[in-house]
Amino acid sequence: DVEVDFARAEVRRAGAAVDMTPLEFKLLATFVRRRGRVLTRERLLDEVWRPDSSPTDRVINNHIMNLRRKIEPDAGNPRYLISVRGMGYRFEG
């Protein structure tokens, strides 16, 4: 029930618009484009954050948590944005 419109930079969940920051949209777009693949934190840093920024693992975790709150039916039991222990995250959907 999550739709991503890349051309319009919009996300809808169950037909309703989801308010996202530009960074959240870029993060989600990175996951959607690489659906089914495990993305490490390093890969996410390279693709989503600016080269001159240096977020910590905690910052990345917080953005993942915020994204889950916006797209998951139950953020505590995610079915789209899956943690892969010791490796990173994978988008299923």
Residue pairs with C-beta under 8 A, 6 or more apart in sequence:
1 13
1 14
1 15
1 73
2 11
2 12
2 13
2 71
2 80
2 93
3 11
3 12
3 13
4 10
4 11
4 28
4 29
4 32
5 11
5 12
6 29
9 22
9 25
10 17
11 17
11 18
11 20
11 25
11 28
11 70
11 71
12 18
13 70
13 71
18 70
18 71
19 70
20 28
20 70
23 48
23 49
23 63
24 63
24 66
24 67
24 70
26 48
27 44
27 48
27 63
27 64
27 67
28 67
28 71
30 39
30 44
30 47
30 48
31 39
31 81
31 89
31 91
32 91
32 93
34 91
35 91
35 92
35 93
36 90
36 91
36 92
37 90
38 84
38 87
38 88
38 89
38 90
39 88
39 89
39 90
40 87
40 88
41 57
41 60
41 88
43 88
44 60
44 88
44 89
45 55
45 60
49 55
64 81
64 89
65 75
67 81
68 75
68 78
68 80
68 81
69 75
71 80
71 81
72 78
72 79
72 80
72 81
73 79
79 92
79 93
80 91
80 92
80 93
81 89
81 90
81 91
82 89
82 90
82 91
82 92
83 89
84 90
